[in-house]
Amino acid sequence: MVAVCDFVLTGEATHIDTLQEIDSYLLDLARPDIFDDGDPRNVVVEKQQRFGKLCAALADQGFPRAGELTLFDFHSAIDYLIEKNKTD
């Protein structure tokens, strides 16, 4: 926080370097356990696979291009199917 204040007050680029170091440190702390792009259990890959499976399930239920829906429409489609399956 002090580095941010120093940068705002002085405008010196050296404070930006400090901020970038802090950002990198904090991002490394929050990094998922598996984030290696080559690892098949990569967090990003797992999320993409889950999204793909969800889109396929939506396609089976009449939403053929679920991946192209807006976020609101995507969630609405999921909510609709959850409610529909509760009554079936």
N, C-alpha and C positions, 0 to 999 in steps of 0.2 A: 504494500500500500504506500509505503514511503517513496518507492521508486516512481509510482504513478504521480504522486504529489510533486516530486522533484521534476519530473518531466513537464507537468502542467505549468509549474512555476518558471522553469528555466528554458524549456524547449530544446534542451541539449540531447543530441542523438545517443549519447552514452547511456542515458537512462532507458532508452528503448532496448538496448542490448540486455540490460538487466531484466527488464520486463519479459523479454523473449526467453531468457534463461529460466525465469520463474515459471512462465507458461509451460515450457518444455518439461520442467521438473514435475509440475502438477499434472500434466497430461500423462506422463509416465506412471505416476501414482495411480491414475484412474484407468490405465490401460487394461483391457481384459486379459485374463490368463493366456488365452490362445488368440493371438492376433497376427501370427506369421502368415503372410499371403500364401505360402507354399503348403501350409498345414491343412489337410482336408477338414479338420475340425475347427477351422478358422471361424471366429464369431461372425464376421461379415458374410462368409459363405453359408454358414448355418442359417442366418436370417434370410438370405436370398432364397435358399432352398425352401424354407418354411413359407415364404411369401409365394413362391411358385406353386407349392402344394395347395395353398389356400386359394390361389387363383384357379387352379385346376378343379378344386372342389366347387367353387362358385360357377365355373363353366359347366360342370355337370348339372347344376341346378338352374341353368338358364341365364347365366351372366357370362356370355362367351368371351368378352374382352375385359375381364375384371381388372387387369393390370393397367388399363387405360382410364379407369374411373377416377374421378376426383377423390380425395381423401374422405370427404363427407359422404359421397355416394358409395364408396367402398365399405365404410363402416355401416352405413344404412343397409346395404345388401347383406352384410354379415348379421346385423341385428334382426333383419327380416327373417332370414333363414333360421336363426336360433329360435325366434318366436314361432315360426311355422312348424319347426320340428318338435316343439313342446306340445303343440296341439295334435300332432299326428300320432 
